Amino acid sequence: MATTTTLKLSDELKARISVAAEAANQSPHAFMVEALAAQTALAERRQAFVADALLAEQEVAEYGLVHDADEVFSYLQSKLSGADATRPVPKKLLP
């Protein structure tokens, strides 16, 4: 169920939203709802990315295994071109 939320916008921002919404063939309300949904999704993806990075950092610290970036890029390029490719092997990180 939708709830009502009040936003206090500057006159300048409200005018910009009106122009952008009209150009997108949307109402200002629909434009703002879409913008808020997009920014929320972006923030959620950023939080997930940071959580994944922190987990990867912990795994490297715990196990010391990493992949060589050049090998990974070569593997991906081979896979994308349809060629047979050998998966890169993790290597022990030197202290």
N, C-alpha and C positions, 0 to 999 in steps of 0.2 A: 504494500500500500504506500502511496506517495504521501510525503509530508511536506508542509510548507516551510520554506526557509527564506528569510529576508536577507538580502545583500545590500549593503550601502556602497554605491558606486559613485565615483566622481562623474561630473557632467561630461567631462572629456572622454572617459572610458565608456560611459553609456552611449555616447555618440559614435565612438569607434565600433562598438559592438553592433549597433544598429546598422551601420554601413556594411560591416562584414557579414552580418546575418542576411541582409538584403541581397548581397552579392552571391551568397550561398543558397539563396531562395529558401531561407528559413526564417522563422520568427526569432526575435531576440531571445525569447525563453528557450526554444529548442537549441539555438546556437550555444547558449550558456550551459545548458545541461550536457550537450555533447562535449563542450570544452572541459567541463569539470570531470566527466567520465574519462576523457582522454588523458588528462593530467593525473587522475587517480591511477589509471592503468600504468602510466609511465612511472609513477612513484613506486607502485607495487613491483614492477619489473626491475627497477633500480635496486630496491630492497632485496629482491631475490638474487640479483647479480652479486651484490655485496656479500650476502650470506653464503653463496656458492664460493666466492673468492676466499672468504675467511675459512671455510671448510677445506678448500684446496690448500691453503697455507698451513693449516693444522696437519693435513695428511703429509705434506712435504716435510714438515718438521718432525713428524712421527716416523715416517718410513724412509725419507730421504730419496724418493724416486721421482724423477722428472723425465719429460720427453724433450728431445732436441727439436727446436722450432723448425729448422730447415728440413728435418726428416718428416715432420708432421705436414709441412706445406707441400713437400714432394708427394707424400702419400695422398693428400687431398687432391692435388692436381691430377695425379694418375687416376684416382677414382672418378673424378669429374669427367675426365676424357674417355672413360670406359675401359682403360687399360687395367691389367692385373696389377695389384699393388700389395706389397707386404706391409702389414701394420708395423708402425714404429715400436721399438722395444724400450720400455722405461729403463733409465740408467740411474745409478746411484749418484746422488748429488755429492760433489766433493766438499769437504769441510772448509 
